[in-house]
Each structure stands twice: as structure tokens, then as C-alpha cells.
């Protein structure tokens, strides 16, 4: 990870914590934990071929990508079928 990416991450986290009103001293810690969880386990990163860092770390990246390819293949097939059906009805 480059210095610029680290600084950008810290700036995003800082903005998240400082721009909110916290009623309790532990609220910022919980907010940071949610931020880290979101960025590591839920947000897909373009530089990681649109998988999460957790998927890459735990070796699930190829599984996730193959599952996406299968969904894409089925959806394209369904669209082709639907399109051909609409052409038959129009004729």
C-alpha cells in the first residue's frame, strides 16, 4: 500500500469521526470499527478486481469472481431469451 492510499484512508476515517457528534467516549471507537469492517469486508475495491480485501486475504477472490461470471452468464442467457420472445410476439 502506498503512502497516498494510507493518507486517503486516514482522511476518510478522520472525517467520519470528527464530523459527527458523539454522545459517549466509546462512540468514536465503534465508528472506526464500523468503518474498518465496511472497507475490509463489504466494499469492493477496483484495484483488487472488484472483490473485498477480506476475499483476497482469505483466498476467496477467484471463487467470488467465478460466481459473478456464472450469474452474468445466466442473466445474459435470460435476456437473450426474453429478447427473442419479444421479437416473436412482435412479428
PyMOL commands that set and color helices and strands:
alter all, ss='L'
color gray80, all
select helices_A, chain A and resi 3-18+27-42+46-48+53-57+61-90
alter helices_A, ss='H'
color red, helices_A
deselect
rebuild
show_as cartoon
